[in-house]
Amino acid sequence: MTGSPLLFPASLRMLLEMAPFGCWGLPAALLTLLCCLGSSETAFEVYVWPERVAVKYGESLKINCSTNCLQPGTGGLETPLSKELLDEQAQWKQFLVHNVTKDTVMCCYFTCFEKQASKVANVNVFYPPKEVLLNLQPTWVILGGSITMECRVSDVAPLEKLTLTLLHGNKTLHKKTFEGATADSKDAITTHKITAVREMGKHNFSCKAELDLRSLGNSIICNVSERQMVNVYDPTPGNQMVIIITVVSLLLLLFVTSVVLCFVFGQQWNQRRRGTYRVQTGRA
């Protein structure tokens, strides 16, 4: 006996027969199928590179905006600074932002089938440590005396990323960071006192300034002061005798020089006096 033709495939018919609510099983099955298909689609996203970057004050910056949408509509870069489009393809655009002079946020955006998405880039401005000044007081010191080291860096930012290190040769004597410094601060200074020892005359003193911008998408910028030396003398009896002999020799030299000068000036004065006397006698 031949039955009527099947209106549904065997698998779907079996699904309907097994459904606990009879005919309501079909809408539930179709809804589940649609949800599974939708979850496999990739979401529309926008990308920006670099996402975080530190730029030297007044310099320009390249920003790349891209999307995974195959046929995007409008797209671009939102920024209060002056910009120009360098290059573009269907899914990406490259911009050059001019004269970055302050911390700012730039926004890449695209539209895709009437949907819009965006991604921001955080830009920080930095001032490198151009000049590092080291001051040593005194430069001549007695053994066991105190030496004050002062290191100063002006017009550097962000200050919380700066580290100043005082060095004797390759040995670290003192290190200071400036975490918690206010955003307006651009001058850094550190001082340190040390005791003079004999070995100090064998190596130079210096100050190293490091601006660590790695967390801002850049690198470590480093600068070192001019190297300086300290003269340490030992007031031992032997050294005291040398000092005494040197001072006495200088005094004797000054005495002999003064005697010679007095003799020379005396002779000249006598000659002038005799000449004047002879002229007066001739007139008489």
Residue frames relative to the residue before (quaternion, step in Angstrom):
aa qw qx qy qz dx dy dz
M 1.0000 0.0000 0.0000 0.0000 0.00 0.00 0.00
T 0.2848 -0.7799 0.5394 0.1403 3.50 -0.78 1.10
G 0.2884 -0.7701 0.5477 0.1543 3.58 -0.78 1.03
S 0.6678 -0.4704 0.3847 0.4298 3.51 -1.34 0.04
P 0.5883 -0.5949 0.4018 0.3721 3.61 -1.13 0.63
L 0.5214 -0.6446 0.4653 0.3101 3.56 -1.14 0.70
L 0.3468 -0.7477 0.5347 0.1863 3.57 -0.88 0.98
F 0.7678 0.2450 -0.1375 0.5758 3.64 1.18 -0.45
P 0.5797 -0.5514 0.4507 0.3959 3.57 -1.14 0.45
A 0.6622 -0.5399 0.3475 0.3863 3.50 -1.22 0.58
S 0.6689 0.5068 -0.3206 0.4393 3.57 0.93 -0.86
L 0.6739 0.4741 -0.3025 0.4791 3.59 0.95 -0.81
R 0.6182 0.5362 -0.3401 0.4634 3.60 1.10 -0.74
M 0.6407 0.5153 -0.3240 0.4680 3.56 1.01 -0.81
L 0.6306 0.5384 -0.3304 0.4509 3.56 1.06 -0.81
L 0.6511 0.5099 -0.3161 0.4648 3.58 1.04 -0.81
E 0.6649 0.5076 -0.3118 0.4506 3.57 0.97 -0.88
M 0.7059 0.4543 -0.2681 0.4728 3.55 1.09 -0.71
A 0.5022 0.6613 -0.4332 0.3504 3.58 1.22 -0.27
P 0.4716 -0.7019 0.4502 0.2867 3.61 -0.82 0.89
F 0.7629 0.3481 -0.2043 0.5050 3.61 1.12 -0.51
G 0.5969 -0.6206 0.3582 0.3610 3.53 1.10 0.65
C 0.8569 -0.0356 0.0517 0.5116 3.56 -0.76 -1.09
W 0.5798 0.5839 -0.3830 0.4197 3.65 1.18 -0.33
G 0.5295 0.6453 -0.4135 0.3636 3.58 1.21 -0.18
L 0.6079 0.5807 -0.3554 0.4086 3.62 1.08 -0.63
P 0.6797 0.4563 -0.3228 0.4749 3.66 0.72 -0.84
A 0.6415 0.5259 -0.3363 0.4458 3.59 1.00 -0.76
A 0.6602 0.5047 -0.3096 0.4621 3.57 1.00 -0.82
L 0.6557 0.5060 -0.3130 0.4648 3.59 0.98 -0.84
L 0.6405 0.5253 -0.3217 0.4586 3.59 1.02 -0.81
T 0.6434 0.5168 -0.3185 0.4664 3.58 1.01 -0.80
L 0.6495 0.5262 -0.3120 0.4516 3.55 1.00 -0.85
L 0.6616 0.5065 -0.3025 0.4628 3.58 0.94 -0.91
C 0.6437 0.5227 -0.3255 0.4545 3.57 0.98 -0.78
C 0.6535 0.5129 -0.3168 0.4578 3.56 0.98 -0.82
L 0.6538 0.5074 -0.3130 0.4660 3.59 1.04 -0.81
G 0.6645 0.5170 -0.3050 0.4451 3.57 0.97 -0.84
S 0.6617 0.5264 -0.3191 0.4280 3.58 0.99 -0.74
S 0.6350 0.5424 -0.3375 0.4344 3.57 1.20 -0.41
E 0.5635 0.6018 -0.3907 0.4095 3.63 1.24 -0.26
T 0.4344 -0.6842 0.5148 0.2793 3.60 -1.05 0.77
A 0.4808 -0.6743 0.4855 0.2801 3.54 -1.07 0.80
F 0.5203 -0.6232 0.4938 0.3115 3.56 -1.19 0.65
E 0.0489 0.8167 -0.5680 0.0899 3.57 -0.63 1.17
V 0.2426 -0.7295 0.6228 0.1454 3.53 -1.32 0.51
Y 0.1530 -0.7921 0.5880 0.0584 3.58 -1.03 0.86
V 0.1066 -0.7683 0.6279 0.0647 3.55 -1.22 0.57
W 0.0075 0.7852 -0.6191 0.0100 3.55 -1.08 0.76
P 0.5291 -0.2975 -0.7890 0.0947 1.48 -1.57 1.96
E 0.5135 -0.6458 0.4668 0.3183 3.56 -1.17 0.57
R 0.7753 0.0512 -0.0270 0.6290 3.58 1.17 -0.61
V 0.1151 0.7981 -0.5767 0.1312 3.56 -0.82 1.00
A 0.2594 -0.7241 0.6176 0.1641 3.55 -1.26 0.61
V 0.1188 -0.8040 0.5827 0.0041 3.56 -0.81 1.09
K 0.4871 -0.6442 0.5043 0.3057 3.57 -1.01 0.81
Y 0.6186 -0.5910 0.3787 0.3530 3.54 -1.00 0.91
G 0.8380 0.2029 -0.1770 0.4746 3.55 -0.88 1.07
E 0.5923 0.5827 -0.3790 0.4076 3.61 1.21 -0.12
S 0.5040 -0.6368 0.4961 0.3071 3.57 -1.36 0.21
L 0.2048 -0.7806 0.5866 0.0681 3.54 -1.30 0.48
K 0.2887 -0.7351 0.5887 0.1722 3.56 -1.05 0.86
I 0.0732 -0.7810 0.6202 0.0046 3.56 -0.95 1.01
N 0.1696 -0.7816 0.5954 0.0764 3.58 -0.88 1.03
C 0.1023 -0.7764 0.6213 0.0279 3.56 -0.84 1.06
S 0.0792 0.8020 -0.5859 0.0857 3.61 -0.87 0.94
T 0.1539 -0.7770 0.6051 0.0806 3.55 -1.33 0.29
N 0.4488 -0.6759 0.5117 0.2828 3.56 -1.26 0.40
C 0.4587 0.6603 -0.4591 0.3780 3.58 1.28 0.09
L 0.4325 -0.7345 0.4647 0.2398 3.59 -0.75 1.07
Q 0.7923 0.1297 -0.0646 0.5927 3.57 1.09 -0.67
P 0.0156 -0.8359 0.5486 -0.0081 3.59 0.45 1.18
G 0.4548 -0.6547 0.5279 0.2930 3.51 -1.28 0.45
T 0.8163 -0.0799 0.0992 0.5634 3.54 -0.56 -1.16
G 0.0536 0.7832 -0.6180 0.0431 3.54 -1.27 0.51
G 0.1849 0.7962 -0.5603 0.1340 3.54 -1.15 0.50
L 0.4591 -0.6453 0.5382 0.2883 3.52 -1.37 -0.33
E 0.2048 -0.7715 0.5946 0.0967 3.54 -0.83 1.06
T 0.2423 0.7462 -0.5862 0.2020 3.58 -0.74 1.11
P 0.4709 -0.6734 0.4815 0.3049 3.61 -1.05 0.64
L 0.6192 0.5587 -0.3364 0.4373 3.59 1.26 -0.25
S 0.6148 -0.5437 0.4227 0.3844 3.54 -1.30 0.33
K 0.0145 0.8059 -0.5892 0.0560 3.59 -0.90 0.95
E 0.1055 -0.7614 0.6328 0.0937 3.51 -1.36 0.33
L 0.4508 -0.6729 0.5216 0.2681 3.55 -1.16 0.71
L 0.2549 -0.7940 0.5387 0.1200 3.59 -0.63 1.16
D 0.7855 -0.1337 0.1497 0.5854 3.57 0.88 -0.94
E 0.0036 0.8034 -0.5953 0.0088 3.58 -1.21 0.43
Q 0.0912 -0.7235 0.6798 0.0782 3.47 -1.38 0.53
A 0.7693 -0.3705 0.2275 0.4682 3.58 -1.28 -0.06
Q 0.8149 0.2737 -0.1150 0.4978 3.58 0.91 -0.92
W 0.7916 0.2227 -0.1648 0.5447 3.63 1.16 0.20
K 0.1218 -0.7571 0.6391 0.0601 3.52 -1.34 0.51
Q 0.1658 -0.7733 0.6045 0.0958 3.57 -1.08 0.74
F 0.1138 -0.8046 0.5828 0.0071 3.54 -0.83 1.11
L 0.2261 -0.7168 0.6389 0.1640 3.53 -1.32 0.48
V 0.1648 -0.7846 0.5951 0.0554 3.56 -0.64 1.21
H 0.2801 -0.8055 0.5100 0.1121 3.57 -0.72 1.14
N 0.8859 0.1088 -0.0440 0.4489 3.51 -1.40 0.51
V 0.0887 0.7968 -0.5855 0.1203 3.57 0.51 1.23
T 0.0024 0.8424 -0.5347 0.0669 3.59 -0.42 1.25
K 0.7901 0.1729 -0.1254 0.5746 3.61 1.21 0.02
D 0.6226 -0.5220 0.4191 0.4053 3.55 -1.27 0.39
T 0.0910 0.8078 -0.5720 0.1093 3.56 -0.88 0.92
V 0.3263 -0.6978 0.5983 0.2204 3.54 -1.39 0.15
M 0.1241 -0.7824 0.6082 0.0511 3.57 -0.88 1.01
C 0.2093 -0.8097 0.5450 0.0599 3.57 -0.97 0.90
C 0.2048 -0.7450 0.6264 0.1027 3.56 -0.84 1.08
Y 0.0119 0.8096 -0.5860 0.0313 3.61 -0.95 0.80
F 0.0214 -0.7583 0.6514 0.0183 3.55 -1.29 0.57
T 0.2465 -0.7153 0.6238 0.1960 3.54 -1.34 0.36
C 0.0226 -0.7858 0.6177 -0.0221 3.54 -1.12 0.77
F 0.8211 -0.1611 0.0587 0.5445 3.60 -0.43 1.27
E 0.7395 -0.4591 0.1939 0.4526 3.51 0.74 1.28
K 0.5964 0.4958 -0.3918 0.4949 3.60 1.22 0.37
Q 0.1695 -0.7857 0.5876 0.0928 3.57 -1.10 0.68
A 0.0181 -0.7770 0.6291 -0.0127 3.55 -1.06 0.85
S 0.1097 -0.7997 0.5893 0.0328 3.57 -1.18 0.55
K 0.1122 -0.7569 0.6404 0.0661 3.53 -1.38 0.33
V 0.2736 -0.7914 0.5306 0.1313 3.58 -0.88 0.98
A 0.2158 -0.7292 0.6358 0.1324 3.51 -1.33 0.55
N 0.2743 -0.7609 0.5703 0.1431 3.57 -0.87 1.01
V 0.0857 -0.8061 0.5855 -0.0104 3.56 -0.69 1.15
N 0.0792 -0.7895 0.6086 0.0112 3.57 -0.84 1.07
V 0.3262 -0.7363 0.5659 0.1769 3.56 -1.06 0.85
F 0.0640 -0.8024 0.5923 0.0336 3.59 -0.96 0.83
Y 0.2627 -0.7064 0.6358 0.1666 3.51 -1.36 0.52
P 0.3251 -0.7676 0.5102 0.2116 3.65 -0.50 1.06
P 0.5287 -0.6118 0.4728 0.3502 3.60 -1.21 0.46
K 0.1611 -0.8392 0.5133 0.0791 3.58 0.15 1.27
E 0.8191 0.1057 -0.0151 0.5637 3.59 0.86 -0.96
V 0.0901 -0.7802 0.6189 0.0119 3.56 -0.78 1.10
L 0.1155 -0.8213 0.5586 0.0115 3.57 -0.55 1.20
L 0.1058 -0.7824 0.6133 0.0252 3.55 -0.90 1.05
N 0.0648 -0.7900 0.6097 0.0049 3.56 -0.93 0.97
L 0.1062 -0.7870 0.6071 0.0274 3.57 -0.83 1.07
Q 0.0414 0.7922 -0.6061 0.0574 3.57 -0.87 0.99
P 0.5683 -0.3756 -0.7236 0.1113 1.54 -1.31 2.18
T 0.5298 -0.6172 0.4666 0.3475 3.57 -1.27 0.19
W 0.6988 0.2766 -0.2268 0.6195 3.59 1.33 -0.26
V 0.1016 0.8139 -0.5567 0.1318 3.57 -0.58 1.13
I 0.4874 -0.6517 0.5058 0.2863 3.52 -1.15 0.72
L 0.6105 -0.5570 0.4126 0.3831 3.57 -1.13 0.61
G 0.7873 0.2495 -0.2236 0.5176 3.56 -0.76 1.11
G 0.5265 0.6381 -0.4050 0.3893 3.56 1.29 -0.06
S 0.5356 -0.6362 0.4657 0.3024 3.56 -1.34 0.22
I 0.1247 -0.7661 0.6286 0.0495 3.55 -1.08 0.87
T 0.2024 -0.7747 0.5898 0.1050 3.58 -0.90 0.95
M 0.1472 -0.7768 0.6097 0.0560 3.55 -0.81 1.09
E 0.0090 -0.7896 0.6132 -0.0218 3.56 -0.92 0.95
C 0.0725 -0.7871 0.6126 0.0023 3.55 -0.83 1.07
R 0.0321 -0.8128 0.5801 -0.0413 3.55 -0.84 1.04
V 0.0296 -0.7648 0.6435 -0.0040 3.55 -1.06 0.91
S 0.1528 -0.8056 0.5699 0.0531 3.57 -0.78 1.06
D 0.8523 0.1656 -0.1297 0.4789 3.51 -1.30 0.58
V 0.4419 0.6465 -0.4896 0.3835 3.56 0.67 1.19
A 0.1226 0.7827 -0.5985 0.1188 3.60 -1.00 0.84
P 0.5499 -0.1783 -0.8152 -0.0352 1.51 -2.22 1.24
L 0.5195 -0.6977 0.4038 0.2832 3.55 -0.80 1.08
E 0.6322 0.5536 -0.3462 0.4171 3.61 1.07 -0.63
K 0.6597 0.4806 -0.3106 0.4873 3.60 1.26 -0.16
L 0.5779 0.6182 -0.3551 0.3972 3.60 1.32 0.00
T 0.0546 -0.7584 0.6486 0.0336 3.55 -1.21 0.72
L 0.1557 -0.7689 0.6156 0.0745 3.57 -0.92 1.00
T 0.0643 -0.8027 0.5928 -0.0089 3.58 -0.84 1.02
L 0.2312 -0.7568 0.5998 0.1181 3.57 -0.82 1.06
L 0.0970 -0.8291 0.5502 -0.0204 3.55 -0.74 1.12
H 0.1232 -0.7127 0.6807 0.1163 3.52 -1.35 0.57
G 0.7593 -0.0603 -0.0220 0.6475 3.53 0.01 1.32
N 0.7467 -0.3049 0.2625 0.5296 3.58 -0.63 -1.17
K 0.5370 0.6358 -0.3881 0.3959 3.57 1.31 0.03
T 0.3586 -0.7295 0.5451 0.2053 3.56 -0.89 1.00
L 0.2048 -0.7903 0.5705 0.0898 3.55 -0.78 1.09
H 0.7949 -0.0681 0.1032 0.5940 3.57 1.03 -0.80
K 0.0524 -0.7885 0.6128 0.0073 3.56 -1.10 0.75
K 0.0183 -0.8053 0.5923 -0.0213 3.56 -0.94 0.90
T 0.1664 -0.7536 0.6300 0.0864 3.54 -1.07 0.91
F 0.3217 -0.7608 0.5416 0.1562 3.57 -1.25 0.41
E 0.1590 0.7960 -0.5591 0.1688 3.55 0.95 0.91
G 0.7703 0.3191 -0.2582 0.4881 3.54 -0.97 0.90
A 0.4467 0.6827 -0.4646 0.3442 3.59 1.25 0.06
T 0.5382 -0.6318 0.4525 0.3263 3.57 -1.10 0.68
A 0.6202 -0.5824 0.3829 0.3600 3.55 -1.18 0.58
D 0.6626 0.5194 -0.3107 0.4413 3.60 1.13 -0.58
S 0.5799 0.6013 -0.3790 0.3981 3.61 1.18 -0.41
K 0.0198 -0.8133 0.5809 -0.0266 3.56 -0.91 0.98
D 0.6587 0.4645 -0.3102 0.5041 3.61 1.28 0.06
A 0.0876 -0.7971 0.5975 0.0080 3.56 -0.96 0.96
I 0.0386 0.7865 -0.6140 0.0539 3.55 -1.06 0.82
T 0.0224 0.7747 -0.6318 0.0072 3.55 -1.15 0.67
T 0.1300 -0.7813 0.6080 0.0553 3.57 -1.10 0.76
H 0.0046 0.7872 -0.6154 0.0385 3.52 -1.19 0.65
K 0.2304 -0.7723 0.5794 0.1212 3.58 -1.01 0.88
I 0.0567 -0.7850 0.6169 -0.0005 3.53 -1.05 0.88
T 0.4321 -0.6757 0.5352 0.2650 3.55 -1.30 0.37
A 0.4654 -0.7056 0.4670 0.2597 3.56 -0.84 1.01
V 0.0153 -0.7695 0.6381 -0.0206 3.56 -0.94 0.98
R 0.6985 -0.4968 0.3105 0.4109 3.57 -1.24 0.42
E 0.6750 0.5378 -0.3032 0.4040 3.59 0.95 -0.90
M 0.5257 0.6684 -0.4147 0.3240 3.61 1.16 -0.33
G 0.6436 0.5379 -0.3360 0.4284 3.57 1.10 -0.49
K 0.6204 0.5799 -0.3302 0.4119 3.58 1.26 -0.24
H 0.7818 0.2436 -0.1318 0.5586 3.62 1.19 -0.42
N 0.4982 -0.6526 0.4914 0.2906 3.52 -1.27 0.50
F 0.3577 -0.6811 0.5924 0.2392 3.51 -1.33 0.45
S 0.0593 0.7920 -0.6051 0.0550 3.57 -1.11 0.71
C 0.2564 -0.7317 0.6075 0.1728 3.54 -1.36 0.23
K 0.1573 -0.7969 0.5809 0.0517 3.57 -0.83 1.05
A 0.1525 -0.7760 0.6090 0.0610 3.57 -0.89 1.02
E 0.0427 -0.7994 0.5988 -0.0221 3.59 -0.79 1.10
L 0.1258 -0.7654 0.6295 0.0466 3.55 -0.82 1.10
D 0.1580 -0.8265 0.5388 0.0406 3.56 -0.22 1.35
L 0.0077 -0.8288 0.5563 -0.0588 3.57 -0.29 1.32
R 0.3139 0.7844 -0.4922 0.2095 3.60 1.18 0.34
S 0.6568 0.5027 -0.3210 0.4614 3.60 1.02 -0.68
L 0.6919 0.4365 -0.2637 0.5111 3.59 1.29 -0.29
G 0.6374 -0.5732 0.3166 0.4060 3.56 1.22 0.39
N 0.6357 0.4925 -0.3446 0.4843 3.60 1.19 0.33
S 0.5603 -0.5895 0.4516 0.3669 3.61 -1.08 -0.63
I 0.6088 -0.5068 0.4323 0.4308 3.58 -1.30 -0.34
I 0.1607 -0.7733 0.6096 0.0681 3.56 -0.80 1.09
C 0.0718 -0.8353 0.5434 -0.0426 3.56 -0.60 1.21
N 0.0425 0.7645 -0.6428 0.0224 3.54 -1.20 0.68
V 0.1965 -0.7889 0.5777 0.0726 3.58 -1.08 0.79
S 0.4950 -0.6611 0.4844 0.2888 3.55 -1.08 0.78
E 0.6204 -0.4850 0.4355 0.4361 3.55 -1.33 0.03
R 0.4640 -0.6936 0.4805 0.2696 3.55 -1.02 0.84
Q 0.1004 -0.7949 0.5981 0.0170 3.54 -1.03 0.88
M 0.2662 -0.7622 0.5724 0.1436 3.55 -1.27 0.50
V 0.2521 -0.7301 0.6156 0.1564 3.54 -1.31 0.49
N 0.2841 -0.7473 0.5796 0.1579 3.56 -0.95 0.92
V 0.0894 -0.7987 0.5950 -0.0064 3.57 -0.60 1.22
Y 0.0508 -0.8010 0.5962 0.0185 3.58 -0.75 1.02
D 0.3654 -0.7456 0.5349 0.1564 3.51 -1.13 0.85
P 0.2669 -0.7952 0.5237 0.1490 3.65 -0.53 1.13
T 0.2016 0.7728 -0.5718 0.1878 3.62 0.71 1.02
P 0.6900 -0.4797 0.3122 0.4431 3.66 -1.18 0.36
G 0.6466 0.5205 -0.3284 0.4507 3.58 0.94 -0.85
N 0.6798 0.4763 -0.2853 0.4793 3.55 0.91 -0.90
Q 0.6178 0.5376 -0.3497 0.4549 3.58 1.04 -0.71
M 0.6393 0.5221 -0.3291 0.4587 3.58 0.99 -0.81
V 0.6318 0.5207 -0.3322 0.4684 3.57 1.00 -0.80
I 0.6546 0.5100 -0.3136 0.4615 3.55 0.94 -0.90
I 0.6538 0.5168 -0.3153 0.4539 3.59 0.94 -0.90
I 0.6563 0.5079 -0.3126 0.4622 3.58 0.92 -0.92
T 0.6534 0.5160 -0.3172 0.4541 3.56 0.96 -0.86
V 0.6652 0.4976 -0.3070 0.4644 3.58 0.91 -0.89
V 0.6566 0.5073 -0.3126 0.4624 3.61 0.94 -0.91
S 0.6346 0.5303 -0.3289 0.4560 3.58 1.00 -0.82
L 0.6553 0.5034 -0.3130 0.4681 3.57 0.96 -0.83
L 0.6507 0.5108 -0.3189 0.4626 3.59 0.98 -0.82
L 0.6465 0.5100 -0.3199 0.4686 3.59 0.99 -0.83
L 0.6380 0.5279 -0.3270 0.4553 3.55 1.01 -0.81
L 0.6521 0.5019 -0.3100 0.4762 3.55 0.99 -0.83
F 0.6477 0.5248 -0.3235 0.4477 3.60 1.00 -0.83
V 0.6668 0.4932 -0.3031 0.4692 3.58 0.88 -0.94
T 0.6436 0.5260 -0.3249 0.4512 3.57 0.96 -0.85
S 0.6653 0.4990 -0.3046 0.4643 3.57 0.94 -0.87
V 0.6329 0.5243 -0.3374 0.4590 3.63 1.00 -0.76
V 0.6560 0.5099 -0.3106 0.4616 3.57 0.93 -0.93
L 0.6605 0.5038 -0.3117 0.4614 3.57 0.92 -0.87
C 0.6411 0.5212 -0.3239 0.4609 3.60 0.98 -0.82
F 0.6476 0.5184 -0.3163 0.4602 3.59 0.99 -0.83
V 0.6659 0.5033 -0.3062 0.4577 3.57 0.92 -0.93
F 0.6784 0.4797 -0.2952 0.4717 3.57 0.86 -0.93
G 0.6264 0.5430 -0.3359 0.4472 3.60 1.09 -0.74
Q 0.6503 0.5114 -0.3138 0.4659 3.58 0.95 -0.83
Q 0.6563 0.5005 -0.3202 0.4650 3.56 0.93 -0.84
W 0.6565 0.5141 -0.3202 0.4497 3.56 0.95 -0.80
N 0.6391 0.5232 -0.3203 0.4639 3.61 1.02 -0.80
Q 0.6537 0.5160 -0.3204 0.4513 3.56 0.96 -0.87
R 0.6537 0.5003 -0.3171 0.4709 3.57 0.94 -0.81
R 0.6506 0.5215 -0.3201 0.4498 3.57 1.00 -0.84
R 0.6629 0.4980 -0.3055 0.4683 3.63 0.94 -0.84
G 0.6364 0.5279 -0.3333 0.4531 3.53 0.97 -0.75
T 0.6588 0.5015 -0.3047 0.4709 3.56 0.95 -0.80
Y 0.6441 0.5270 -0.3214 0.4519 3.60 0.98 -0.76
R 0.6527 0.5162 -0.3104 0.4595 3.59 0.97 -0.87
V 0.6374 0.5224 -0.3328 0.4583 3.59 0.98 -0.79
Q 0.6592 0.5047 -0.3055 0.4663 3.57 0.94 -0.84
T 0.6460 0.5140 -0.3214 0.4639 3.64 0.98 -0.81
G 0.6500 0.5243 -0.3202 0.4474 3.62 0.94 -0.79
R 0.6603 0.5026 -0.3146 0.4609 3.57 0.98 -0.73
A 0.6237 0.5300 -0.3533 0.4530 3.52 1.07 -0.72
